[in-house]
Amino acid sequence: MKILKYLLIFIPISIIGEFMHLPPTVMFVLAALSIIPLAGLMGEATEEISFYTGPKIGGFLNATFGNATELIISFFALKAGLFDVVKASIAGSVIGNILLVLGASMLFGGLKHKNQTFNKKVIEVSSSMLLFAVIGLCIPAIFTHTIDPKLLNTKYEGLSIVVAIIMFAIYILSLVFSFFTHKDIYSIDHEEEGSAKWSLKKSIIILAIATILIAIESEFLVSGVDSITATLGLSEFFVGIILIPIIGNAAEHSTAIVMAMKNKMDVSVEIAVGSSLQIILFVAPVLIFLSLLFTPMSIVFNQFELVSLIVSVLIVNRVASDGESNWLEGVQLLSVYLIIAAGFFIL
């Protein structure tokens, strides 16, 4: 976290660069370097707030604001009409969390502790929910890819809205499930280390300022997407699947790995799988609803995105089903991620 704070210098540099009308490619890089520490600061602020709200609500806030960066970036991409980037970032966040983050956590945690365990009941609930969520995310795409194009009309975008409403409803019900009716399943509390360094007021102020600055930097970032794809020869799919999720979730990713190395694999799994669930059940529907303010966006992914999502969920379900992890399982998840990334790189 201390290393990330040095990157805060890029915030004033990027703002000055915007007034100086620096090339969009340069602004993309500056904005990316600014967003990474801001996301970390946002995570630190929510962690401080958790000392006052309790670990359960604190964990929920951490996951929510952990995905806030991604939501803000996607909103500006949505506003700019970069639908491929938005949809790719949704898929990329899910794939990145359950393959890259969980894989790296299992690898580094396993190298230090050999075998690690986590709450099997929680992962069973989360993995089945994740499978449902991905199916819901894929249905509109499978529908449009299998039905004769001549039979399709603009109404298929209405299908995306219906799916978004259902997934958002499931998200609300999942909160009721975990916080009220079946909270005993999630009753394993981790010992709090240390005490709050900031006051509640300071934490909320820092959280608000970080959110505003991320919104500003996100606009700079999105304005440089077309330029960065042309300059480096990258596809919008690669930018959305790989770059944006890594930029937006870098701090959250590092937290998951650190927790695994502290032998707190439950926390790492919660961050990886819980964040993926929130992306599908909350962020994706919200983006669909927000798109109605501009140009309606459908949840239609290309075939490779569909296969990548389904394969990622299936392998995670298999690897995490026994409630234990080791470094080799981490390598397996990372290998699948690298293969998928290589595929999108050559698109």
Secondary structure by P-SEA (a helix, b strand, c coil): caaaaaaccaaaaaaaaaaacccaaaaaaaaaaaaaaaaaaaaaaaaaaaaaacaaaaaaaaaaaaaaaaaaaaaaaaaacaaaaaaaaaaaaaaaaacaaaaaaaaaaaaacccccccaaaaaaaaaaaaaaaaaaaaaaaaaacccccccccaaaaaaaaaaaaaaaaaaaaaaaacccccccccccccccccccccaaaaaaaaaaaaaaaaaaaaaaaaaaaaaaaaacccaaaaaaccaaaaacaaaaaaaaaaaaacaaaaaaaaaaaaaaaaaacaaaaaaaaacccccccccccaaaaaaaaaaaaaaaaaaccccccaaaaaaaaaaaaaaaaaaaac
